[in-house]
Amino acid sequence: MKNTGTKIIDMDVYGHDFYRLDELPTRPDTVLHFAFEPKPARPLTNGGEIKGKDLMYASELKTGQTVSSGLTGYSNNPSDCDFNIENVKAGFGVEQTSGQPIASLNFWSVPATIAPEAYIHIHIAQGESQDYTIRYRFYAK
């Protein structure tokens, strides 16, 4: 991103990714693996739970149910912005990586999708540029 304007660009951005693995609903075999131990800003509801570095579900989400919260526990290490969403029963998933540290982290899921929202900070002076990359690797075990 290049700042061609007259003011500093100073903001947090994120890729608004909605994951749905093989058209399967969000349920107990759907696990979000973090590189750190996430701490919810408010209690997770509707069967969402954190065990160590994993966010998982005690039951399949039903229509109208949501599991969401801001998450903390990450550091300034860019590797904390790396995570996997996996269907552990079927053995496939997606790995998302970035070379930037997390500025803030929100999590949201419903029956049809799971959406970790890792914000990164952008600060670009007039005439300067900043690169950032988000990589996705889909895999099957």
N, C-alpha and C positions, 0 to 999 in steps of 0.2 A: 504494500500500500504506500503510495507517495502522496505527501501533503503538498498540493499545488495551490492551496489557499493562503490566506493572510493571517490565520490564527493557528495556535497549537491544537492538534487533535489529541485529546486526552480522554479516553473512555475504556470501558470494558466491553468486549464482544464475545459471542459464542456461536458455535454452529448448533442450530436447533434441530438436532437429530432425533427422529422417531424410529425406534427399532421394533420390528416385529419379525421374529425368526420363524420362517417357514409357515407363516399364517397361523401360528400357534398362539393361544391367549397367554396372558401373564398369569403364571401359576407356580406351584412349588418347584418345578424343575427349571425355572428361569432364575438365574443367579447373575448378579452384577458383582464382579471381582474388582476391587480397588487395590492400588499399590500401598495404601495406608489404611489405618483403622478409622472409618468415617464415624462421626458423632452427629446425630440428628439435632437440629436446632429446636425442634418440637417433636413430641412422640409420634412415631409412625403408627398409622391406623390400618384397619382392614387386613390384618395379617402380615403387614410388612415388618421385617425384623432385620437387625444387623447382628451378625455373628463374626467377630474378628474383623477381617477385611472384606467380608461379603455382605451384600444386601440381598435378602431372599424373601420368599413368601410362604406363609403357613398354609394358605389355601388359594385356590384360583379366584382372581378378582371377578366379581359379578358386575353386571351393568349398573352404572352409577357409582361404583366404588373407585376411590382414588387412594394411592399411597404417594405422599409428597412431603418434602421438607427441605429446608436449607441444610447443607452438610458442612461440617468443619472437620478438623483433624489432619488436614493436609499441611505440607510445609511449602517452602519456596523452591523445592527441588522440582524441576520440570517433569521428572518421571512420575510424580504424583498425579499428573494429568493423563496418565495412561490407564486404561481400564478395559475389561472384557465383559461382554454380555454373552452369556452362554446358556443353551438348553443342555443341562448336564445329562439328562436322560437320553436325548438324541445324539449328543456328542458334537454339536456344531455351535458356532457363534461368530461374533465380530469383535475384533480388537481395535480400539481407537487409541492412537498415540499422538502426542504433540511435543514440540521442543520448547514449550513455554510453561512457566509456572501458573498454577491456578490463582486467579484473583478472587473468585467466589464460586460456590458450587451449589446448584439447586438440583433436586431430584423430583421427578414427577412420573407417575405411571397410572394407567387405566387398563381395563381388560385387553384392549387392542394394541397397546404399545408401552414401551418403557423408554424414558427420556432423561438420561443424565445430562445436565447442562453445566459444563465447565467453562466459566468465563475466564478470558485472559485479558491482561491490561495492554492497551495500546497508547503510546505516547510518542507523537511525531511532530517535531518542530517544522516550521515553515521551510519548504524546499527539501526536507529530509524524507527518507523512506524507512519502512519497517516491514520485514517479512515474517510471516508465521505460517505454519503448515499443520494441518490435521490429516493424519493418515488412517486409512481403514483397511483392515485385513480380515477377510472372511475365511473361515476355516471349518474343516470337519475332521474329527479324530478317527 
